């Protein structure tokens, strides 16, 4: 039997389709990948202005000394704002400086812009800041010079905004910058950090790469009438993930956890800060406080001693907390020596309370009573001082005076309880997630429960005296 030719042609066509589709060989068709979009040009990266944008622009700036110089200056300024190492950027700007009289001025301006004290060692920052101070007339002259020049107008505007903010002349500078560059993210960021958080919020919402804004936005959350600590932590954590080499960001996280009495988390953040800057005074004090509240007394004493060995900064706090830990370990002689040093540096009510407690343990009742009285003269809200004073007076059989102190203590604890309950109401009505609010409210609730216990103790002691 023979097949007719049309049927043969149909089978051949079908076989050809199968071969073309790859089914006969079992291999899939290769689909060409879409072409990658071209990288942004330098001008676009400068206008975008985020830290990583500026870094990417610098990579493309080879052979263009004026552009390389401006990008390095912008990166140095941004590094100062974020608490990052900035000197390498300024060194690179110096190496790339073009010929001409205007360029050294730009480098000088970038060099004298202050850095945040939490960025590093306070002593080094103070020494640097002192050497970099310039009279207001000099800065005004710089601003006038920035009105012209061969550097880009956007670069000069960024420098002008930086100087204007330092002089408290931000409004006119912001208005001028908005007029010329209404949409440039680089300028909007600088306006935002110059006292206009709404610019930062809009910029951060519009651009996922502008994680630079999270540090100032986190700080702004803490400066609200009711501080949004949860939002601040969210922002700081985002900034830390992007810029792990910033001691400023790590220390800021530690400070929020310390305020929330989250001692283990605070300790972790302060340790991270000290890994970056081993002589970071604020982190050393924060670490001492966290360790103290974790009852890790020996470690707290060692950290406070490290801070004292450095000298000059936060000395009163270091002596207080070292004395507090010595007291808790029962080392009364060492505790007395430390608290006496603390008393000479700051007239803080808490220091006099601790001093009175040590004196009571040492059976120096006269001195103890005087210390509690001094604490109350500084702060009538030192409820523990009133209760302890009542106890000392009772030990001295000064019954009527003891009764007065214990009644004062009861009233003080009642007021503390009422205030803390009000704080809880404000927290629950304020911003934040239910979990975050619950955490903040729990801290106040712990204070309430402690105050209730102390108030009841004072009430029982007062009742016992009244029976006499």
Secondary structure, 3 states (H helix, E strand, C coil): CCCCHHHHHHHHHHHHHHHHHCCCCCCCCCCCCCCCCCCCCHHHHHHHCCHHHHHHHHHCCCCCHHHHHHHHHHHHHHHHHHCCCCHHHHHHHHHHCCCCHHHHHHHHHHHHCCCCHHHCCHHHHHHHHHHHCCCHHHHHHHHHHCCCCCCCHHHHHHHHHHHHHHHCCHHHHHHHHHHHCCCCHHHHHHHHHCCCHHHHHHHHHHCCCCCCHHHHHHHHHHCCCCCCHHHHHHHHHHHHHHCCCCHHHHHHHHHHHHHCCCHHHHHHHHHHHHHHCCCCHHHHHHHHHHHHHCCCHHHHHHHHHHHHHHCCCCHHHHHHHHHHHHHHCCCHHHHHHHHHHHHHHCCCHHHHHHHHHHHHHCCCHHHHHHHHHHHHHHCCCCHHHHHHHHHHHHHCCCHHHHHHHHHHHHHHHHHHHHHHHHHHHHHHHCCCCHHHHHHHHHHHHHHHHHHHHHHHHHHHHHHHHHHC
